[in-house]
Amino acid sequence: MPFDMLGRISQTTQMKQSLDLSVQRTRQIADRVARATALQQGFALPDTPTAPGSSESGPIDIEAEMVSLADEQLRFEATSKLLQKTYEQMRSAFKA
């Protein structure tokens, strides 16, 4: 019963889904970077860059992918801190 109530009074469900989505994006970026380094592209800029985060085949811009990875990491950390604060507020409300 209390778990049903948490979803109604806060955005914990949306934040947890956002964390899951962030993990999926991070894995996709890591996969693209791994494929790029396996193809011996190294850190050279490609002739025809693809958009970061796209699943297109072709040359992969390592620098853009690393920027996407850093951005995703910041989003994940911010969301996890918000979720942690929400849980702390709920704990203190239940104690009172």
Long-range contacts (C-beta under 8 A, 24 or more apart in sequence): 6-90, 10-86, 10-90, 11-86, 12-83, 12-86, 12-87, 15-79, 15-82, 15-83, 15-86, 16-83, 18-75, 18-79, 19-76, 19-79, 19-80, 19-83, 22-72, 22-75, 22-76, 22-79, 23-76, 25-53, 25-68, 25-72, 26-69, 26-72, 26-73, 26-76, 28-53, 28-55, 29-53, 29-65, 29-68, 29-69, 29-72, 30-69, 32-60, 32-65, 33-60, 33-62, 33-65, 33-66, 33-69, 35-60, 36-60, 36-62, 36-65, 37-62
